[in-house]
Amino acid sequence: MTPEHLLPLIGFVAVMSGTPGPNNLMLMAAGANVGWRPCLPHLLGIAFGCQALLWSLALGLGGLLAHYPALNWGLRLIGAAFLLTLAWRLATTRARPGEQRAARPLTFSQAALFQAVNPKAWMMMVTALATFTGPSRFVADVALVSLCYLLVGLPLISTWNLGGVVLKARLHQGRRFSHFNRVMALLLLALLYPVFFSADAPPLPAPAATPPQWWLSVM
């Protein structure tokens, strides 16, 4: 990757990580319900899951799904079912922030596994690989994309969680807490539209599907 491509990569990661999506909405809802510290496993699980997805796609998972479209639709359906479950949990939460019955954040493993069926995560990773990697230095480019998601993306998704924490004190007043959770549930449901009606992400570059070629770039 040339230096002139680094700033566009940073901008891409910043926009994709900082805009609304399943991860960010869940982090904000969890922050408003239980605060910052209990959400740390959720945050770290997102980071780990995105890294695992990125490297899996680079190693050829994208090519496998291209050959078997039914797998892609299966992942979409699982992701949709997961979002529906989370939306139901939020909409039916009646406890006030900080109480045991309040909506809990995902565990580390749950957050990491969710990235495998998170449509926005797939689009982010596939687009980054297709746009910011080249055949001659594929492994180095993937490593740079990976580092950028950690250094730029992780702090940005953390701000959504902190935003929920800031709102937590205000939600104690009247019925605001219940209304907030219902709004967040509706926003999660709205994310089902791009799962089934958005255009497919751009294809991965050829070296991602042929591991022997990119191993040569390390030598």
C-alpha positions as CSV (number, residue, x, y, z in Angstrom):
1,M,0.0,0.0,0.0
2,T,1.4,3.4,-1.0
3,P,1.4,6.3,1.4
4,E,-1.2,8.1,-0.6
5,H,-3.6,5.2,0.1
6,L,-3.1,5.4,3.9
7,L,-5.2,8.5,4.5
8,P,-8.2,7.1,2.4
9,L,-7.9,3.9,4.4
10,I,-8.0,5.8,7.7
11,G,-11.0,7.8,6.5
12,F,-12.8,4.7,5.3
13,V,-12.3,2.9,8.6
14,A,-13.4,6.0,10.6
15,V,-16.6,6.5,8.6
16,M,-17.5,2.8,8.7
17,S,-16.7,2.3,12.3
18,G,-18.2,5.6,13.5
19,T,-21.6,5.4,11.8
20,P,-24.7,3.6,13.1
21,G,-24.7,-0.2,12.8
22,P,-25.6,-3.2,15.0
23,N,-22.4,-3.0,17.1
24,N,-22.7,0.7,17.8
25,L,-26.4,0.6,18.6
26,M,-26.0,-2.4,20.9
27,L,-23.0,-0.7,22.7
28,M,-25.0,2.5,23.2
29,A,-28.0,0.6,24.6
30,A,-25.8,-1.4,26.9
31,G,-23.9,1.7,28.1
32,A,-27.3,3.3,29.0
33,N,-28.5,0.2,30.8
34,V,-25.4,-1.0,32.8
35,G,-22.6,1.6,32.4
36,W,-19.1,1.4,30.9
37,R,-17.2,-1.3,32.8
38,P,-19.6,-4.2,32.2
39,C,-19.4,-3.4,28.5
40,L,-15.6,-4.0,28.2
41,P,-15.9,-7.7,27.2
42,H,-18.5,-6.7,24.6
43,L,-16.1,-4.1,23.1
44,L,-13.1,-6.4,23.1
45,G,-15.3,-9.2,21.6
46,I,-16.2,-6.9,18.7
47,A,-12.5,-6.1,18.1
48,F,-11.5,-9.7,18.2
49,G,-14.4,-10.9,16.0
50,C,-13.7,-8.2,13.3
51,Q,-10.0,-9.2,13.2
52,A,-10.9,-12.9,12.9
53,L,-13.4,-12.0,10.1
54,L,-10.9,-9.9,8.2
55,W,-8.2,-12.5,8.2
56,S,-10.6,-15.3,7.4
57,L,-11.7,-13.4,4.3
58,A,-8.1,-12.7,3.4
59,L,-7.4,-16.5,3.6
60,G,-10.1,-17.3,1.2
61,L,-13.5,-17.4,3.0
62,G,-14.8,-14.8,0.6
63,G,-14.1,-17.1,-2.4
64,L,-15.9,-20.0,-0.7
65,L,-19.0,-17.9,-0.2
66,A,-18.8,-16.8,-3.8
67,H,-19.0,-20.4,-4.9
68,Y,-21.8,-21.3,-2.5
69,P,-24.3,-18.4,-2.4
70,A,-26.6,-20.4,-0.1
71,L,-24.0,-20.0,2.7
72,N,-24.2,-16.3,2.3
73,W,-28.0,-16.3,2.7
74,G,-27.7,-18.6,5.6
75,L,-25.4,-16.1,7.4
76,R,-27.9,-13.3,6.6
77,L,-30.7,-15.2,8.1
78,I,-28.8,-16.0,11.3
79,G,-27.8,-12.4,11.6
80,A,-31.4,-11.3,11.1
81,A,-32.6,-13.7,13.8
82,F,-29.9,-12.4,16.2
83,L,-31.0,-8.8,15.6
84,L,-34.6,-9.7,16.1
85,T,-33.7,-11.4,19.4
86,L,-31.8,-8.3,20.6
87,A,-34.5,-6.0,19.6
88,W,-37.1,-8.1,21.5
89,R,-34.9,-8.1,24.6
90,L,-34.6,-4.3,24.5
91,A,-38.2,-3.6,23.8
92,T,-39.4,-5.8,26.7
93,T,-36.9,-4.5,29.3
94,R,-38.7,-2.8,32.1
95,A,-36.1,-2.4,34.7
96,R,-34.3,0.9,35.3
97,P,-30.6,1.4,34.5
98,G,-28.3,-0.5,36.7
99,E,-30.8,-3.1,37.9
100,Q,-30.3,-6.8,37.3
101,R,-33.1,-7.1,34.8
102,A,-31.8,-4.3,32.6
103,A,-30.6,-5.3,29.1
104,R,-27.1,-6.7,29.5
105,P,-24.2,-6.3,27.0
106,L,-23.0,-9.3,25.1
107,T,-20.2,-11.4,26.5
108,F,-16.8,-11.5,24.8
109,S,-17.6,-14.7,22.9
110,Q,-21.1,-13.6,21.9
111,A,-19.8,-10.3,20.5
112,A,-17.0,-12.0,18.7
113,L,-19.2,-14.7,17.1
114,F,-21.8,-12.1,16.2
115,Q,-19.3,-10.5,13.7
116,A,-19.6,-13.7,11.6
117,V,-23.2,-12.8,10.9
118,N,-23.0,-9.0,11.1
119,P,-23.8,-7.6,7.7
120,K,-22.1,-4.3,8.3
121,A,-18.9,-6.0,9.5
122,W,-18.8,-8.2,6.3
123,M,-19.3,-5.2,4.1
124,M,-16.6,-3.2,5.9
125,M,-14.0,-6.0,5.7
126,V,-14.7,-7.1,2.1
127,T,-14.6,-3.5,0.8
128,A,-11.4,-2.8,2.7
129,L,-9.7,-5.9,1.3
130,A,-10.9,-5.2,-2.2
131,T,-9.9,-1.5,-2.2
132,F,-6.8,-1.2,-0.1
133,T,-4.8,-4.4,-0.8
134,G,-2.7,-5.3,-3.8
135,P,-1.2,-8.6,-5.1
136,S,2.4,-7.7,-4.6
137,R,2.2,-7.0,-0.9
138,F,-1.1,-8.6,0.1
139,V,-0.1,-9.9,3.6
140,A,1.5,-6.5,4.5
141,D,-1.6,-4.6,3.2
142,V,-4.0,-6.9,5.2
143,A,-1.9,-6.4,8.3
144,L,-2.1,-2.6,7.8
145,V,-5.9,-2.7,7.4
146,S,-6.1,-4.9,10.5
147,L,-4.0,-2.4,12.5
148,C,-6.1,0.5,11.3
149,Y,-9.3,-1.1,12.5
150,L,-7.7,-1.5,15.9
151,L,-6.2,2.0,16.2
152,V,-9.0,3.9,14.6
153,G,-12.1,1.7,14.7
154,L,-12.0,0.6,18.3
155,P,-11.8,4.1,19.9
156,L,-14.7,5.2,17.6
157,I,-17.1,2.3,18.6
158,S,-16.1,3.0,22.2
159,T,-17.6,6.5,21.9
160,W,-21.0,5.0,21.2
161,N,-20.8,3.1,24.5
162,L,-19.7,6.2,26.3
163,G,-22.6,8.1,24.7
164,G,-24.9,5.6,26.3
165,V,-23.2,6.0,29.6
166,V,-23.7,9.8,29.4
167,L,-27.4,9.3,28.8
168,K,-27.8,6.9,31.7
169,A,-28.4,9.5,34.3
170,R,-31.1,11.2,32.2
171,L,-33.0,8.0,31.7
172,H,-33.8,7.6,35.4
173,Q,-36.4,10.3,34.9
174,G,-40.0,9.2,34.3
175,R,-40.5,6.7,31.5
176,R,-37.5,7.8,29.5
177,F,-35.7,4.5,30.1
178,S,-38.4,2.4,28.5
179,H,-38.8,4.8,25.6
180,F,-35.1,4.8,25.0
181,N,-34.9,1.0,24.8
182,R,-37.9,0.8,22.5
183,V,-36.3,3.4,20.1
184,M,-33.0,1.4,20.1
185,A,-35.0,-1.8,19.4
186,L,-36.7,-0.1,16.4
187,L,-33.3,1.1,15.1
188,L,-32.0,-2.5,15.3
189,L,-35.1,-3.7,13.4
190,A,-34.4,-1.0,10.7
191,L,-31.0,-2.6,10.2
192,L,-32.7,-5.7,8.8
193,Y,-33.5,-3.8,5.5
194,P,-29.8,-3.7,4.3
195,V,-29.4,-7.3,5.3
196,F,-31.7,-8.4,2.6
197,F,-32.1,-5.5,0.1
198,S,-28.6,-4.0,-0.1
199,A,-26.3,-4.6,-3.1
200,D,-23.6,-7.2,-2.6
201,A,-20.2,-5.9,-1.5
202,P,-17.4,-5.7,-4.1
203,P,-15.5,-8.9,-4.8
204,L,-12.3,-9.7,-3.0
205,P,-9.0,-9.3,-5.0
206,A,-7.8,-12.5,-6.7
207,P,-4.7,-13.0,-4.3
208,A,-7.1,-13.5,-1.4
209,A,-8.4,-16.7,-3.0
210,T,-5.0,-18.0,-3.9
211,P,-2.9,-18.3,-0.8
212,P,0.3,-19.5,-2.5
213,Q,0.6,-16.2,-4.3
214,W,0.5,-13.9,-1.3
215,W,2.8,-16.1,0.7
216,L,5.5,-15.2,-1.8
217,S,5.2,-11.6,-0.8
218,V,6.5,-12.4,2.7
219,M,9.7,-13.9,1.3
